[in-house]
């Protein structure tokens, strides 16, 4: 099944398992574009907004909510992240900036669908798609090794669910495979600099 929706030009999303290197690539891409004097705005989800801060507390297991509540919080946070009049993604795109976010609606497909079902999560996330989806493909075992020094386990870190998360990512990408969004799947085991070069080559004008 394929689904069509609005595409946001110059909007780039980084996705992958926790530990796949999305945050590292976000910073490297930002630095690359700035060196080229290309205006860029970088952000992440959960967002820095109050909704995003609450979500981070839930993920750290400081606050307990029902799985569907968490899915709805992610959707609400994404709405503010997109449409917020002060610092929303659309505001930055309208200003002529390239916007790159570390995670977007595909993370909801991957993670919230574990407990809430795919259909509910998709219904909650009928948002515009990025022009480019960059998916860093990495095995759960390597991601676990990369995260072994992290201070605390988050809600979705358990090894037993990582393969299901990968399957949900792939299902989400398949749904939008004919939407016009350009999906770039990259081997996340390579060195960060090599990965960044491959991303920039894929999206370069």
C-alpha positions in Angstrom: 0.0 0.0 0.0 1.3 3.5 -0.9 0.1 6.8 0.4 0.6 10.3 -1.0 0.9 13.5 1.0 2.4 16.9 0.8 6.2 17.2 0.5 8.2 20.0 2.1 11.0 21.1 -0.1 14.4 21.5 1.6 13.2 19.5 4.6 15.5 16.6 5.5 14.9 13.9 8.1 17.4 11.6 9.7 16.1 8.3 11.1 17.5 5.0 12.5 17.7 2.9 15.7 19.0 4.6 18.8 22.7 4.5 18.5 22.7 4.6 14.7 24.4 8.0 14.5 21.6 10.4 13.6 22.7 13.1 16.0 26.3 12.9 14.8 25.2 13.3 11.2 22.9 16.2 12.1 25.8 18.1 13.5 28.1 17.2 10.6 25.5 18.1 8.0 24.9 21.4 9.7 28.6 22.2 9.7 29.0 21.2 6.0 26.1 23.5 4.9 27.4 26.4 7.0 30.8 26.1 5.3 29.0 26.4 2.0 27.1 29.5 3.2 23.8 27.6 2.9 21.3 28.8 5.6 20.4 25.8 7.7 18.3 25.1 10.8 18.7 21.9 12.8 16.3 20.5 15.3 15.1 17.2 16.7 12.1 15.2 18.0 11.0 15.1 20.7 11.3 18.8 20.3 12.8 21.3 22.8 9.2 22.5 23.5 7.3 21.7 26.7 5.6 18.8 25.0 8.9 17.4 24.0 10.4 17.8 27.4 7.5 15.8 28.9 8.1 13.1 26.3 11.7 12.9 27.3 10.8 12.4 30.9 8.5 9.6 29.9 11.2 7.9 27.8 13.6 8.1 30.8 10.8 6.4 32.9 10.5 9.4 35.2 6.8 9.7 34.3 4.4 6.8 33.5 1.6 7.1 30.9 -0.4 4.7 28.7 1.2 3.8 25.3 -1.6 5.6 23.4 -1.1 8.7 25.5 2.6 8.7 24.5 1.7 8.3 20.9 -0.7 11.2 21.1 1.9 13.3 22.9 4.3 12.7 20.1 1.7 13.8 17.5 1.0 16.9 19.5 4.6 17.7 19.9 5.1 17.2 16.1 2.2 19.6 15.3 3.8 22.3 17.4 7.2 21.5 16.0 5.9 21.9 12.4 3.4 24.7 12.7 4.6 26.8 15.7 4.6 30.5 14.7 7.8 31.4 16.5 10.3 28.6 15.7 8.3 26.0 13.7 9.8 24.0 10.9 7.5 25.7 8.3 8.6 29.1 9.6 12.3 28.3 8.9 11.5 26.7 5.5 9.6 29.9 4.5 12.7 31.9 5.4 14.7 30.0 2.8 16.5 27.7 5.2 17.3 24.1 4.8 15.8 22.3 7.8 17.2 19.0 9.1 15.6 17.2 12.0 16.9 14.2 14.0 13.7 12.1 13.9 10.2 12.8 12.6 7.0 10.8 12.0 8.9 7.7 10.9 10.1 7.3 14.5 6.5 7.2 15.6 5.8 4.4 13.1 8.8 2.6 14.4 8.3 2.9 18.1 4.7 3.8 19.0 3.3 1.1 16.7 4.9 -1.5 19.0 2.0 -1.0 21.5 -0.6 1.0 19.7 -0.8 -0.6 16.3 0.2 0.9 13.0 -3.1 2.2 11.9 -3.6 4.4 15.0 -0.1 5.8 14.7 -0.6 6.6 11.0 -3.9 8.3 11.7 -2.3 10.5 14.3 0.5 11.5 12.0 -1.0 12.7 8.8 1.7 15.4 8.5 3.7 16.7 5.5 6.6 14.5 4.4 10.2 15.6 4.1 11.8 16.0 0.7 14.6 13.6 1.8 14.4 10.8 4.3 17.9 9.6 5.3 17.7 6.2 7.1 20.9 4.9 8.8 20.8 1.2 8.6 22.5 -0.6 11.5 22.1 -3.9 13.4 20.7 -3.8 16.9 23.9 -5.5 18.2 26.1 -2.7 16.9 23.7 0.0 18.3 23.8 -1.7 21.7 27.6 -1.6 21.7 27.6 2.1 20.8 25.1 2.9 23.7 26.7 0.8 26.4 28.1 3.8 28.2 24.8 5.6 28.3 23.7 6.6 31.8 20.3 5.0 31.8 18.1 2.7 29.8 15.3 4.4 27.9 11.8 3.0 27.4 12.5 1.4 24.0 16.1 0.2 24.5 15.4 -3.5 25.2 17.1 -5.8 22.7 14.0 -7.9 22.2 12.1 -5.1 20.5 14.8 -3.7 18.2 14.1 -6.0 15.3 10.4 -5.1 15.5 11.3 -1.5 15.4 13.4 -2.1 12.2 10.4 -3.9 10.7 8.1 -0.9 11.5 10.6 1.5 10.0 10.6 -0.5 6.8 6.8 -0.7 6.8 6.6 3.1 7.1 9.0 3.7 4.3 7.1 1.2 2.1 3.8 3.0 2.7 5.3 6.3 1.3 7.5 4.7 -1.4 5.5 6.3 -4.2 4.9 9.6 -2.5 7.7 11.5 -4.2 9.8 11.6 -1.0 13.4 10.6 -1.7 14.4 7.8 0.6 18.2 7.3 1.1 19.2 4.1 2.9 22.8 4.3 4.1 25.1 1.7 5.7 25.5 3.1 9.3 28.6 1.0 10.0 30.8 3.2 8.0 32.9 6.1 9.4 30.9 9.2 10.2 32.7 11.3 7.7 32.1 8.8 4.9 28.4 8.6 5.9 28.1 12.4 5.8 29.8 12.6 2.4 27.3 10.0 1.0 24.3 11.9 2.4 25.5 15.2 0.9 26.1 13.6 -2.4 22.6 12.1 -2.4 20.9 15.4 -1.5 23.4 17.9 -3.2 22.1 20.4 -5.6 
